[in-house]
Amino acid sequence: MIAVLVTFRIKPECVDAFKEELLKVAVPVVAEAECLTLDYAQDAEDPARFMLYEVWPSREYFETKQLAKPYYRPYLEATQPMWAEPRRFKYFTLFSTYPTRT
């Protein structure tokens, strides 16, 4: 499994609209069987900075299959003009999760 940390800096005047777009795209993302975790967070000290934490079966799946889903294009078209700087991806190999669920 791979954990993906995506960070964004959004133009201050676009923060609320960006949050709305994130929440809209969350619906189809979490419906994907391969989506093991999806969390969105807004920086408590810098409201224009956001973090997305996602867990997927592999980096290859995330980059070649998940990011190619048809609902990403409208999301990107709506949000890219809101970005104050390019989004950043960081990948982590997930070796343990808590709490363990059976």
PyMOL commands that set and color helices and strands:
alter all, ss='L'
color gray80, all
select helices_A, chain A and resi 12-31+59-64+66-68+72-82
alter helices_A, ss='H'
color red, helices_A
select strands_A, chain A and resi 2-10+37-42+49-56+83-93
alter strands_A, ss='S'
color yellow, strands_A
deselect
rebuild
show_as cartoon
